[in-house]
Every structure is written in C-alpha cells, then in structure tokens.
C-alpha cells in the first residue's frame, strides 16, 4: 500500500469507528470495547467527555506498547485514535437521543465499527484501547485480530458487570461478537486483494 492509500484508509477507518460509537452505541451506553467501556463509566460517574477519556487512555497504552509495535505503528494508531475522538466530539453535541431501537442501533454500530477497525488493521494501525495489545499479538504471532478483541473485551465487560446493567452487558457482548466477525471478514478480503495486487505488480 502506498502512503496516500494508507492515509485514506486510516482516516476512513477512524471516522467510521467514531461514527459507530457516537451515533449508535454510546447513546445506549453500549461499549464497543474495553476503552469505550472506561469512557462510558467516566462520563457516567465523573461527567468526563467520552472523547477525552478515549484519547488519554489510548495515549498511555501506546506509550507502554511503543517498543513492541514501533514508532510508525504508534503514530498511525495515535492518528486513528485522534480522528476517532475528534469525530465523537463533533457529532455528540448534535445528538439529543437514540436514532432507533437498541437492537437496530447495536447492529449498525457493530457493523460500522467492525468495518472501520478492519481498515485500520490492514493499514498497520489499530483501533486503540485493548486493540493496541491485540495489534502487538497479531504482529508477533499472526493471530486473527477479531477473535482476540472478542476474548479480551469479553473479560473486561464481565469485570465491569458490577457497575454496568446486566442487559447492557449482554448488548456489549453481542456487539463484540458481530464486530469481531465483520473485522475478520473484511480483513481477509482486504489482505486477499492486496496480495493479488502485489502479485500483479511483481509480474
């Protein structure tokens, strides 16, 4: 992938991730992942804006993961996290409630989130949060990112059960399951396309 395509892919993926959270998931207090769960808790308990918690939380994780994923991956992920936070900050003031029923919003939110994250992964970045850890494991052991995200975030959601309503916990797990499938589906498709492109160029 050339630099312009990577830049477009990172931007589109990050914006889609932000839209999925702000439009469909956050209005129902459904976390898209571990970092989003922390953001929802901080907003509920301390009235700290979602986008601020997301950015600060991710900045510290990136600082810790720097030596494993390298400066270029850190910069790309920090860019994607920043674009996601900006998107959430721009959209939230215009929202006065939910768009549709919780099941409908959950599905669209999970789909957009999964598609956006697959663009980030194929560009060499991650969606931030727990995905930073997943990105490290994916690079070192070539494990499928969607399945790893589902496992890690499921553990986090279960640990947050004492402060999140049980119904919301079920919605969060369902969102993770759908988005994980979408991530792996599109990630495989994008990788297959890129391998074909490289084969054509090398001929």
Kinemage of the C-alpha trace (Angstrom):
@kinemage 1
@onewidth
@group {chain A} dominant
@subgroup {mainchain}
@vectorlist {calphas} color= white
{ca unk a 1} P 0.000 0.000 0.000
{ca unk a 2} L 1.339 3.427 -0.876
{ca unk a 3} L 1.281 6.257 1.641
{ca unk a 4} L -1.753 8.043 0.180
{ca unk a 5} L -3.883 4.890 0.297
{ca unk a 6} L -2.735 4.186 3.863
{ca unk a 7} L -3.653 7.744 4.875
{ca unk a 8} L -7.120 7.477 3.325
{ca unk a 9} L -7.691 4.040 4.855
{ca unk a 10} L -6.631 5.249 8.308
{ca unk a 11} L -8.851 8.318 8.125
{ca unk a 12} L -11.928 6.493 6.831
{ca unk a 13} L -11.491 3.675 9.347
{ca unk a 14} L -11.097 6.082 12.272
{ca unk a 15} L -14.085 8.219 11.245
{ca unk a 16} L -16.292 5.138 10.818
{ca unk a 17} L -15.202 3.952 14.249
{ca unk a 18} L -16.113 7.328 15.763
{ca unk a 19} L -19.481 7.399 13.993
{ca unk a 20} L -20.338 3.901 15.163
{ca unk a 21} L -19.726 4.935 18.776
{ca unk a 22} L -21.313 8.380 18.771
{ca unk a 23} L -24.367 7.638 16.585
{ca unk a 24} L -25.314 4.083 17.509
{ca unk a 25} L -23.547 2.681 20.584
{ca unk a 26} L -22.874 5.425 23.142
{ca unk a 27} L -26.494 6.714 23.174
{ca unk a 28} L -27.487 3.281 24.526
{ca unk a 29} L -24.394 3.129 26.814
{ca unk a 30} L -23.103 0.145 24.813
{ca unk a 31} L -19.287 -0.043 24.805
{ca unk a 32} L -17.578 -1.071 21.577
{ca unk a 33} L -14.559 -2.281 23.529
{ca unk a 34} L -12.588 -2.002 26.736
{ca unk a 35} L -11.531 1.632 26.256
{ca unk a 36} L -15.070 2.616 25.287
{ca unk a 37} L -16.339 0.907 28.437
{ca unk a 38} L -13.960 3.015 30.510
{ca unk a 39} L -15.109 6.131 28.650
{ca unk a 40} L -18.770 5.365 29.374
{ca unk a 41} L -18.012 4.832 33.072
{ca unk a 42} L -16.044 8.076 33.332
{ca unk a 43} L -18.784 10.015 31.576
{ca unk a 44} L -21.447 8.498 33.830
{ca unk a 45} L -19.557 8.809 37.119
{ca unk a 46} L -17.394 11.914 36.581
{ca unk a 47} L -19.060 13.670 33.600
{ca unk a 48} L -15.805 13.474 31.633
{ca unk a 49} L -16.412 13.547 27.886
{ca unk a 50} L -16.071 10.273 26.004
{ca unk a 51} L -13.512 11.574 23.537
{ca unk a 52} L -11.179 12.897 26.257
{ca unk a 53} L -11.087 9.608 28.170
{ca unk a 54} L -10.564 7.643 24.958
{ca unk a 55} L -7.639 9.769 23.841
{ca unk a 56} L -5.829 9.865 27.205
{ca unk a 57} L -6.372 6.140 27.834
{ca unk a 58} L -5.034 5.261 24.407
{ca unk a 59} L -2.060 7.610 24.691
{ca unk a 60} L -0.834 5.787 27.811
{ca unk a 61} L -1.343 2.352 26.244
{ca unk a 62} L 0.592 3.426 23.155
{ca unk a 63} L 3.411 4.749 25.306
{ca unk a 64} L 3.628 1.356 27.008
{ca unk a 65} L 3.397 -0.638 23.747
{ca unk a 66} L 5.876 1.539 21.831
{ca unk a 67} L 8.842 -0.834 21.963
{ca unk a 68} L 6.770 -3.746 20.612
{ca unk a 69} L 4.878 -2.091 17.767
{ca unk a 70} L 7.405 0.558 16.706
{ca unk a 71} L 7.212 4.301 16.171
{ca unk a 72} L 5.428 4.146 12.795
{ca unk a 73} L 2.626 1.932 14.135
{ca unk a 74} L 2.338 4.124 17.235
{ca unk a 75} L 1.983 7.248 15.109
{ca unk a 76} L -0.607 5.619 12.839
{ca unk a 77} L -2.630 4.355 15.801
{ca unk a 78} L -2.377 7.707 17.588
{ca unk a 79} L -3.618 9.377 14.401
{ca unk a 80} L -6.566 6.984 14.172
{ca unk a 81} L -7.420 7.466 17.862
{ca unk a 82} L -7.230 11.246 17.450
{ca unk a 83} L -9.515 11.176 14.391
{ca unk a 84} L -11.962 8.918 16.235
{ca unk a 85} L -12.005 11.263 19.245
{ca unk a 86} L -12.478 14.312 17.008
{ca unk a 87} L -15.375 12.586 15.220
{ca unk a 88} L -17.081 11.767 18.521
{ca unk a 89} L -16.522 15.326 19.780
{ca unk a 90} L -18.024 16.814 16.613
{ca unk a 91} L -21.060 14.514 16.451
{ca unk a 92} L -22.117 14.296 20.113
{ca unk a 93} L -23.291 17.940 20.505
{ca unk a 94} L -25.846 17.386 17.727
{ca unk a 95} L -27.374 14.246 19.283
{ca unk a 96} L -30.372 14.546 21.570
{ca unk a 97} L -31.179 10.847 21.906
{ca unk a 98} L -31.026 7.500 20.193
{ca unk a 99} L -31.527 7.019 16.457
{ca unk a 100} L -33.601 3.837 16.582
{ca unk a 101} L -34.343 0.812 18.729
{ca unk a 102} L -31.433 -0.611 20.678
{ca unk a 103} L -31.238 -3.785 18.580
{ca unk a 104} L -31.114 -1.830 15.311
{ca unk a 105} L -28.541 0.651 16.600
{ca unk a 106} L -26.452 -2.162 18.061
{ca unk a 107} L -26.298 -3.965 14.711
{ca unk a 108} L -25.422 -0.872 12.659
{ca unk a 109} L -22.930 0.253 15.282
{ca unk a 110} L -21.222 -3.145 15.375
{ca unk a 111} L -21.079 -3.321 11.577
{ca unk a 112} L -19.598 0.174 11.164
{ca unk a 113} L -17.149 -0.419 13.988
{ca unk a 114} L -16.000 -3.744 12.536
{ca unk a 115} L -15.578 -2.334 9.050
{ca unk a 116} L -13.661 0.686 10.354
{ca unk a 117} L -11.344 -1.410 12.513
{ca unk a 118} L -10.586 -3.782 9.614
{ca unk a 119} L -9.409 -0.767 7.590
{ca unk a 120} L -7.163 0.284 10.462
{ca unk a 121} L -5.630 -3.165 10.886
{ca unk a 122} L -4.899 -3.628 7.196
{ca unk a 123} L -3.192 -0.200 7.253
{ca unk a 124} L -0.869 -1.264 10.061
{ca unk a 125} L -2.690 0.567 12.847
{ca unk a 126} L -5.216 -0.482 15.474
{ca unk a 127} L -8.464 0.944 16.787
{ca unk a 128} L -6.793 1.828 20.071
{ca unk a 129} L -7.611 0.630 23.567
{ca unk a 130} L -7.347 -3.123 24.024
{ca unk a 131} L -6.821 -3.326 20.264
{ca unk a 132} L -3.318 -1.936 20.875
{ca unk a 133} L -2.482 -5.083 22.830
{ca unk a 134} L -4.215 -7.183 20.164
{ca unk a 135} L -2.173 -5.434 17.480
{ca unk a 136} L 1.039 -6.449 19.269
{ca unk a 137} L -0.082 -10.093 19.494
{ca unk a 138} L -1.241 -10.047 15.870
{ca unk a 139} L 2.137 -8.772 14.639
{ca unk a 140} L 4.145 -11.202 16.781
{ca unk a 141} L 2.054 -14.371 16.381
{ca unk a 142} L -0.164 -13.632 13.321
{ca unk a 143} L -3.352 -14.324 15.304
{ca unk a 144} L -6.708 -13.155 13.905
{ca unk a 145} L -7.465 -9.734 15.447
{ca unk a 146} L -11.255 -10.043 15.618
{ca unk a 147} L -11.181 -13.174 17.780
{ca unk a 148} L -8.569 -11.663 20.094
{ca unk a 149} L -10.611 -8.492 20.508
{ca unk a 150} L -13.691 -10.510 21.422
{ca unk a 151} L -11.826 -12.540 24.057
{ca unk a 152} L -10.079 -9.592 25.747
{ca unk a 153} L -13.098 -7.299 25.734
{ca unk a 154} L -15.412 -10.028 26.982
{ca unk a 155} L -13.205 -10.366 30.054
{ca unk a 156} L -13.334 -6.603 30.613
{ca unk a 157} L -17.115 -6.474 30.247
{ca unk a 158} L -17.536 -9.275 32.750
{ca unk a 159} L -15.289 -7.464 35.226
{ca unk a 160} L -17.426 -4.329 34.793
{ca unk a 161} L -20.675 -6.219 35.487
{ca unk a 162} L -20.897 -4.764 38.982
{ca unk a 163} L -21.262 -1.240 37.552
{ca unk a 164} L -22.996 -1.948 34.206
{ca unk a 165} L -26.577 -3.154 33.934
{ca unk a 166} L -26.773 -6.830 33.006
{ca unk a 167} L -28.813 -6.075 29.880
{ca unk a 168} L -26.181 -3.610 28.682
{ca unk a 169} L -23.516 -6.213 29.303
{ca unk a 170} L -25.355 -8.632 27.028
{ca unk a 171} L -25.655 -5.948 24.340
{ca unk a 172} L -21.936 -5.215 24.670
{ca unk a 173} L -21.022 -8.879 24.208
{ca unk a 174} L -23.372 -9.168 21.213
{ca unk a 175} L -21.784 -6.054 19.701
{ca unk a 176} L -18.332 -7.553 20.181
{ca unk a 177} L -19.384 -10.817 18.573
{ca unk a 178} L -20.841 -9.103 15.480
{ca unk a 179} L -17.977 -6.627 15.078
{ca unk a 180} L -15.372 -9.405 15.511
{ca unk a 181} L -16.936 -11.358 12.647
{ca unk a 182} L -17.036 -8.226 10.478
{ca unk a 183} L -13.398 -7.393 11.296
{ca unk a 184} L -12.126 -10.832 10.318
{ca unk a 185} L -14.321 -10.966 7.185
{ca unk a 186} L -13.150 -7.641 5.750
{ca unk a 187} L -9.574 -8.087 6.983
{ca unk a 188} L -9.302 -11.324 4.988
{ca unk a 189} L -10.901 -9.658 1.948
{ca unk a 190} L -8.543 -6.666 2.064
{ca unk a 191} L -5.476 -8.866 2.568
{ca unk a 192} L -6.500 -11.094 -0.340
{ca unk a 193} L -6.932 -8.034 -2.563
{ca unk a 194} L -3.551 -6.606 -1.543
{ca unk a 195} L -1.776 -9.928 -2.168
{ca unk a 196} L -3.324 -10.092 -5.642
{ca unk a 197} L -2.252 -6.524 -6.355
{ca unk a 198} L 1.308 -7.275 -5.273
{ca unk a 199} L 1.373 -10.395 -7.458
{ca unk a 200} L 0.221 -8.388 -10.470
{ca unk a 201} L 2.824 -5.671 -9.863
{ca unk a 202} L 5.643 -8.190 -9.455
{ca unk a 203} L 4.903 -9.851 -12.823
